[in-house]
Amino acid sequence: MNELLYLVASFTLVILLIRLKVNIGLSIFTGSLTLGLLFGLTPWDLLNTLYVSITSWSTIRLILIIVSIMGLTNVFSQIGYLKCMEKAAKELFPSEKYSLAALPSLIGLMPMPAGALVSAPMIEGIADRLGVPPEKKTLINYWFRHIWEHSWPMYQSIIIASAILGISIREFSTKMFPFTIIMVVVGYFFLLKPIKTLDEERGNRKEGLKLFLKSTYPILVIIVVSIVFGYDMVYGAFIGFLSALIPYFKKVSKREVIRYALQPKILFLLLSVMYFKELLDVTGAVKTLPKTILELNLPIVLVITITPFVVGLITGISFAYVGMTFPLLAPFFTGFDKIALAYLSGYMGMLFSPVHLCLVFSAEYYKAELGGVYKKMLLPALALFFLGLAYIYLLL
């Protein structure tokens, strides 16, 4: 029980500091130190864990991916591809606001860390022209970036769930696909429909498609390298960056690319998140959490709901709540309805996690207040959850 209380205390501190407008990276780093101290780690243990987290391949890999993405974004900006994307959206869609959903959704097909950083600049110009405030921009980008995580077979959470439960990926994805549809519908009514659009003429779809392919070919390169050929995303992101940089190497300011790609605030935020995750592993906090919840002797439905939710909230990673809780909950999965409930509950926790890279990076990019983003996300998230429950209990 103490482990649960320590997690709640450190997590509450992170949320409180963010609420007080303390830098997100510093808030998470402070919460990490608090977590370690509560679990009895010495200052030397904390330093050693920090060293291990900074030098681990998972952190280095993540930094390389993020730096490549940030560099790609800056190249896009310098050569005018972001403006080109705006023109493409104007030609392709009956209303520009639909591109606010379409572009993050496209990036969502790539299971990459902090993928929302790719789509954030892609929709920024259109969102600004439509008068969308920073908190809503953050939420739109974040929401539609994650519509596929319920059902796209490339996501690790689906692959892991399939392996743990002995269900084919095809069956799992097919039965979970309605959650993707629900998320799109909810996102439209709560996030897109209220946006007032400018009077527009019908666009030239053919011209729009040409502009779209021209301005997004580095993204397509990443998709081909990492998904079609199956290479690690670190290679896909770097090759995608080079494919944008090399043709315009003489025109682009390399100093500006480096400065933008290596922003200290972003790097510190990234290291803080990885430090927090390493401390969760070192203290064994998350591993003992499912057992602690089971020992509370709650009704089975509540156990299936609460356990993945808490792990998703603490880790901000879908494959974490699947990998850590599904093996323990498997005996209670008497039908796919219980599996879907556990997955949806974990997803809701992940969606609200302050250590979810897509959320915190989107908020940082748009300079949005995280508290304001949470307020705007509450109603659509509740709609997603209750419509998901209706599907689970009426149709599954």
Salt bridges, closest charged atoms under 4 A:
GLU86 OE1 - ARG129 NH1 2.88
GLU96 OE2 - ARG129 NH2 2.28
ASP128 OD1 - LYS137 NZ 2.61
GLU171 OE2 - LYS175 NZ 2.90
ASP232 OD1 - ARG61 NE 2.90
GLU256 OE2 - ARG259 NH2 2.75
ASP281 OD1 - LYS287 NZ 3.38
ASP337 OD2 - LYS338 NZ 3.46
GLU369 OE2 - LYS21 NZ 3.12
